Amino acid sequence: MSARRISRWDARWLLLVCFLAGVPAWAEIIRLDGPQRTRLGELEARLRAGGVEPELSAVLEGLAHHPDELARADAAQWLGIGNQRTAIPALLGVARNDPAPVTRRAAALALHTMGRREGREALRRELQHAAQTFDQVTLARDLAGLGDPSGFPHVQAALEAPDSWYTALLGLPIFLRLEETRAAARAAILEQLEASEPRRRELALLVLTDAMDMGAFLWAEVEPILVHHTQDRDQPVRQKATELLDRWRGVIWSRERMKRLEEQE
């Protein structure tokens, strides 16, 4: 049987048939984009490996009673991505009462995925009570992904800690997307480029070029910084700066060439 594209008309009829047949899950699967479908497939494979069949009643049972906190977190994510709205009361309970932070966080994100404000509120509550710096940074990044900059001070504090600066530095780019934290995040990246530890400077160069690709820095700003660090006192930093400089000069040249060709058409 040859494959063919489903027309908009066919899709409407399929949704109607699913609705009349009482199969809302099919409608949700059709709604998902490619990455979401891939993620849903990964979650279903993990749920099965943990002894949970990926269907609503079994996943709800797993969410409530599975002994593995990661399996409960997978169940929460599956419910959120699938927009299983009948699971909202269960997710609200898990977001507040599950003994494992990873499961509470997954339930909170699932609630936000379904458009529930309680999801963001749950993440803020988790951040207030998080004792570990790594957890604080992770939750701050989660909130920033939802457009909430309130966790940024935790990331700034983590940059000063010897056991968490790496995670904090990698977490800075998402704060460049928020108006309230963009300037401070830019300044933090530039400050790390002057750190005494070579590993910090090396990672800061990577974060800087990622931030440029997001539009937070211009090539005219980044190129002199990379050139400067090709003369860094530590060989790993010099090597990374040279590698990034060569790579990005090629990327910028290609982009400018494509732009000129488009303008000539």
Order of alpha helices (4+ residues) and beta strands (2+ residues): alpha-alpha-alpha-alpha-alpha-alpha-alpha-alpha-alpha-alpha-alpha-alpha-alpha-alpha-alpha
